[in-house]
Amino acid sequence: MLLLLSLAQLVYVALFAPLFAGILSTAEEKLESKAGPSIFQRYFDLAKLFRKESVVPSIASPFFRLAPYVTFTLYLFLTLVLPIITAFPLTFGPVVDFIGGGLIFGAAATVKKIAAIDSRSNYAHLGSSRAASLSALSEPIMVLIFILLGVLSGTNNPYVINNTLQTSSAWYSSLLHWFVVGAFFMVLLVETGQLPIESHTQAEFGMIDQGMPIEYSGPELAFFQWGGYVKQFLLMSVFLNVFAVPFWVPMKASLGPLAVYLLIHFVKMLVLTLIFALINETVSKYRLYKNFDFIAMSFAFALLAGLAFYVTGGRL
Amino acid sequence: MLSVYGITGFVIIVLGLFLQWQVYVSRIVLTFAASSMVVALSFLYEGITTGAGVLIALSALTAAIRGILIPVLIVRNLHETPWRARENRPVIKTGSSILIALALVVFGLWLFSWSIGSLPGTAGRYVALPFAMLLQGAFLIISRRNAFIQMIGYLEVENAVLLLGAWGVPGLPLVIEAAVVLDLLGIVVVAGIIMRMRESSTSADDRAARAAAAEDLRG
């Protein structure tokens, strides 16, 4: 049963991740009073890329071609261990805790950067350098957030944290929890490349994640992009299921509640996607060096969570 | 159970960090207005729950003077001197300012708990939060060169003192609290007049140079 649910979760994430990326693009265009692309456009793009041939820079090593498959596999592995549709650990759930999950995210990002550098393209170098500067600061904040969540649940296991927040209204309404939610939301904007950090264009001034895959084409580019959608889906799901709205996630393996929760999860994701679209359409992009001020604020929120716990003397 | 003191204290600490984050003076003034409104709301809540009319009056005074009147006066002054609308040369860079302000909050909380610990009133250990805010306001004054932002820093210190007085010494007479609120109005008006006098007393050459500088800023 658990193995089947793991598979169902894997298929759900892999299939629906491009849909939410498509909904985000369409919603942004609609907010600008434009017709916008179809919400299925990302599927069409992926299908087109899978049909095309790959062109690889002659100077690149074999690692360049391998990297998108490695990162995609790492993201798929994460779908098996994070709480997406269940609040109880599936077959591979006990393999890693939050810190381990963070390390796998970090490993995938590092593989992407090394492959981008391997392409020898100036733009890929520029994107890698900027992404490394940002993640060198944002990823420790994420670790700090996970440690702080450990305070409220006594563990770094995302399933236990979800259960604690689902069952304890005192922890859910505590200042510690809400500061952590604020900090994680800011890091989420950084990690998923939303405004005010990054626009989705290939303009040289603000290009970060768009720069790294610039030399990729064909199926490799498809896997690179698909992996990006899965990463965004996973981070959004973690934000919703563990941090902001941990409710209604089924705690027991029963097909009825699981099917209902799939629908609820879809709605939760839809709302967060629309919030992203609203932010992307109303906030202007920061100049590159101002991004670090944004990260400093997210660090401030994470530290204030700890201070809130300290000032209240551990009471909620 | 969440404490109103905790929520108020941490909201004003966060708004204090927002003050360090902002570059445009009008946004800093608006953030200060929001901070004053939060202080006023906390007085109103306490006044209603304890039945103390003095606190309700103080809440109305704080909202009217600090939340509306002083910000409006500053923003109006700002429109007459548009080259002051943005901090171009902060003493410390914005990111570093945020981190230093955060470190001051940590230091303030530690110092308060180490030296005083907890006060006998209902606010108890939460009095440490306005104390930390006081340090934040003082840091805003020294971290910026813009006179308006420095004034906001001073007003934030006064907000912290007001909250510290109300939480730490609950029985403080209204006349003293009101005096703290009202003297600020005088300070803002006097500071506005001094700034205008300084502008008008400078030579025509200076004015021309400043106008040229303002043109540069226009981009």
Interface residues (C-beta under 8 A of the other chain):
Chain A: A170 S173 S174 L175 F179 K290 F292 D293 I295 A296 M297 F299 A300 F301 L303 L304 L307 A308 Y310 V311 T312 G313 L316
Chain B: M1 L2 S3 G6 I7 G9 F10 I13 V14 L17 W21 T94 G95 I98 L99 L102 V105 V106 L109 R125 Y126 A128 L129
